[in-house]
Amino acid sequence: MARHNRQSGTAVAERPLATSKRAPLRVSYPREGETISHPTYTVQIAVDEPAAGVEACVDQGDWQPCREALGLWWFDWKGYDSGEHQLAARLRRRDGSVAASEPRILFVKLS
């Protein structure tokens, strides 16, 4: 399908809108690019569907279990160094399938 460009007078091919399926979970806090300045931080993970479990991963290391409370999932993070870090979460469904969040970059600046 094409549309007409009124300024140039030429036909322009239309591309279908990209559709992206949002992952059923996301790291709510810390925000992308946020700087943490405390030696411990509780990561907040929102999940949009029932889960058998949720895990978090820092800097592509081992997946660590999260705890559920107040309708959210939480990961108590500690023992980290200053610098840039990558954080991701994944959801284990009751049927055994897994869905992962987009990785998030954050910074730590400890005194």
C-alpha positions in Angstrom: 0.0 0.0 0.0 1.2 3.5 -0.7 0.3 7.0 0.3 0.9 10.2 -1.5 3.5 12.7 -0.1 1.9 16.1 -0.5 5.2 18.0 -0.3 7.2 16.0 -2.8 4.3 14.7 -4.9 5.7 11.2 -4.8 4.2 8.0 -3.6 5.6 6.7 -0.3 5.3 3.0 0.7 3.5 2.6 4.0 5.0 0.2 6.5 2.7 -1.6 8.9 2.9 -0.4 12.5 5.3 -2.4 14.5 3.6 -4.3 17.2 5.5 -5.4 20.3 4.1 -7.7 22.8 4.9 -6.2 26.2 6.4 -8.7 28.6 4.1 -9.8 31.4 6.5 -8.3 34.0 8.8 -5.3 34.4 11.2 -3.9 36.9 9.3 -0.9 38.3 12.2 0.4 40.6 14.9 1.3 40.2 14.1 3.3 37.1 16.2 3.1 33.9 19.4 5.1 34.5 18.7 5.7 38.2 21.6 6.1 40.6 21.5 4.2 43.9 23.6 5.5 46.7 22.7 3.1 49.5 24.5 -0.2 50.3 21.1 -2.1 50.0 18.2 -1.7 47.7 14.9 -3.5 47.3 14.0 -3.9 43.7 10.3 -3.7 42.8 8.9 -6.0 40.1 5.4 -5.7 38.7 3.8 -8.9 37.3 0.7 -8.8 35.0 -0.3 -12.5 35.3 -0.2 -15.3 37.9 3.3 -16.6 38.5 4.8 -19.7 40.1 7.8 -17.6 40.9 9.8 -14.5 39.9 13.6 -14.2 39.9 16.0 -11.3 39.4 19.4 -11.3 37.7 22.2 -8.7 38.2 24.9 -8.3 35.6 24.0 -11.5 33.8 24.8 -13.5 36.9 22.7 -16.3 38.5 18.9 -15.9 38.8 18.0 -15.2 42.4 14.5 -15.8 43.9 12.2 -12.9 44.7 9.6 -12.6 47.3 5.9 -11.7 46.8 4.2 -9.1 49.0 1.4 -6.6 48.5 0.7 -7.8 45.0 4.3 -7.1 43.8 7.5 -9.1 43.8 10.6 -7.9 45.6 14.3 -8.6 45.3 16.6 -7.6 48.2 19.8 -6.5 46.5 23.0 -6.0 48.5 26.8 -6.5 48.3 27.1 -4.5 45.1 30.0 -2.2 44.0 29.8 1.3 42.6 29.5 1.5 38.8 27.1 0.5 36.1 24.9 -2.5 36.6 22.3 -4.4 34.5 19.2 -5.8 36.1 16.5 -8.1 34.7 13.6 -10.1 36.0 11.9 -13.3 34.8 8.6 -14.9 35.6 8.1 -18.6 35.9 4.6 -19.6 34.9 2.7 -22.5 36.4 2.9 -24.4 33.1 6.7 -24.2 33.3 7.2 -21.5 30.6 9.3 -18.4 31.3 9.1 -14.8 30.3 11.8 -12.2 30.9 11.8 -8.4 31.3 13.9 -6.1 29.3 17.2 -5.5 31.0 17.6 -2.2 32.8 20.8 -0.2 33.3 21.3 1.5 36.6 24.2 3.1 38.4 25.5 2.7 41.9 27.6 5.5 43.6 28.6 4.5 47.1 30.6 6.9 49.3 
